[in-house]
Amino acid sequence: MLKFRSFVVSIAALFVISALCFPSACNASESPVRLFLQESLDSEGKQVALNPKLMEILTYFERQTGLKFEPIILPWKRAQSETLEGKGIIYGFSRSPERLKAYHFSLPVVTERVWGITYGRPKPNYRHVEDLRNKIVSTGRGFSHGMEFDQARDVIFKVQEDSASTVARFKKLMAKRSDLMVWPVRGYQHHAEVEEYINRIIVKESNDPELKGRYFDVTDQPLFYDSTHFASAKGKYAEVLKKIDQAIARGTKNGSLNKVLRGYH
């Protein structure tokens, strides 16, 4: 009888230990959450490898939530439609009045300054949204750059949505087929830093002969501010978004989220 009682106690203890396991261990057997990410193409239309810093951020959220992500790279509009159909969640998504009707957004992960990039002399003096009246503004296809941007598009300025090829957008700017490109940047606060980054990293490392020796200007101040989020279709993945929100709130409070975001451009 004593042995039987000991056996029962041991089994009960195992259940208790299982119930108290760490989130990552508890969720190890759960299906991965499909996470849709924006594709980025080079000048030949080939997919550019994911930014290692982005992978570090996603690993941070896996560790903090106990979730396992299955990253899927898609054209941005398709990523949005797949999310809307409840096939997964999306990351790097901006809010807009229209999107708020259909998507459930996490807390902001990061706030971005949205700068304008121009080409040629004299350098235009774009400082406020009203300065963009009747201008052609180049964005990536399917992109929003925040609430103010969406309220002004096709009212104050005309939006030209381009492919995911950054090089193609620079060439359109050089050819005067657009007046400026909008470019979100997370890590830099001053336009001189952004300008150096654009010319020294983005343009130079494209290795495109048509961009060789070209220099692009950046507006003296951000034109818009935007926040990026995880998001799902309304009524879908509620528990996943709840865990992500908890991780964002906790990471913001203890500084760990800001630390992992440092250097993410």
C-alpha positions, 0 to 999 in steps of 0.5 A: 500500500505504501509503495502504491501511495509513493507511486501516486505521489511521484506521478502527481509530482510529474504533472506539477513539474510539467505544469510549471515548465518554462514557456519555451519548453512548454511550447516546444511541441506546438506548431510554429506560427507562420510569420510573414515578412517583407521581401527585398529584391536586388537589382536583378530581382533576386531575394536579398538575404534577411537582415541578421539583426531582424533574425536576432529580433525575432529570436528575442521574441521567441525567447520572450514568448515561448512561441516558435516562428516560421518566417515566410518572405513574400511580396508585401501585398501578398503578405498582407492578404495571407495575414488577412486570410488568417494564415499567419501573422505579419511583422513590420506592419504600420497602422493606417485608418483602413488597416485598423478596420481589418487587422489587430495590431500589437503594441509598437515594437519600434518607432521609425523616422520617415525621411525623404530622399531626393536627387539633383540640385538645388536640393529641395527644401521639404520640411513638412507634409504641405511642402509635398503638395502635388509631388510624386512620392515613391514608396514600396508596393503595399507600404504605409508610413503611418497615419499622417502619411495615409491621410495625405496620400492622393490628397496632398501628394500622389503616391507611386508604388514601386517594386521591392527593388530599391535600386529601381526606385533610386533610378526612377528618382534620378530620371525625375519620374518621382520627386522624392522617395520616403525611407523609414529609418529606425536607428539614426536621429540626424539627417547627416547620419541617414544621408551617409547610410544611404550613400555609403551603404545602400547605394555603394553596396548595390554595385549597380553601375548606373548608381556609381558616383551618384549622391542622394540627399536626405531631408533635413528632418523626418517628414513623418513618424511611424510605428511598426507592429506585429499584426493578425487578422481581427479575431485570429491569433489573439493568444499569440498577439497577447504573448507578444504584447506582454513581451513588448511591455516587459522588454520596454520596461526592463530595457531588453527590447531597446537593447536588441533593437539597437543598430537595427536600421 
